[in-house]
Amino acid sequence: VQLVESGGGLVQPGGSLRLSCAASGFTLRNVWMYWVRQAPGKGLEWVSHISPSGATTAYADSVKGRFTISRDNAENTLYLQMNSLKAEDTAQYYCARDPKGERRGKGTQVTVSS
């Protein structure tokens, strides 16, 4: 089982990024998937989740209206579109198979700074 995140980087406040998570070793379409993040000096924070079909999604209040989670089960890939980024979104972002992030990839760094 492997989860590999990509798409992070340095972006100015108000900018956008699209994160991807390539899954292998299991069938993505059968499982709920999650994005979690960890800001410097803080614990893991649940960001969003999506049902196996993609019909059900949920977001943390801090990102609601700005982030969109989606999935392509045929490509075994999970996405997180992040718009209107703020400095407080700076964190290591992980895709995970559980809401606590215990089964997560190595992550991708997002830094929001001018």
Sequence and secondary structure as in RCSB ss.txt:
>XXXX:A:sequence
VQLVESGGGLVQPGGSLRLSCAASGFTLRNVWMYWVRQAPGKGLEWVSHISPSGATTAYADSVKGRFTISRDNAE
NTLYLQMNSLKAEDTAQYYCARDPKGERRGKGTQVTVSS
>XXXX:A:secstr
 EEEEE  EEE TT  EEEEEEEESS GGGS EEEEEE TTS EEEEEEE TTS  EEE TTTTTTEEEEEEGGG
TEEEEEE S  GGG EEEEEESSTT SSB   EEEEE  
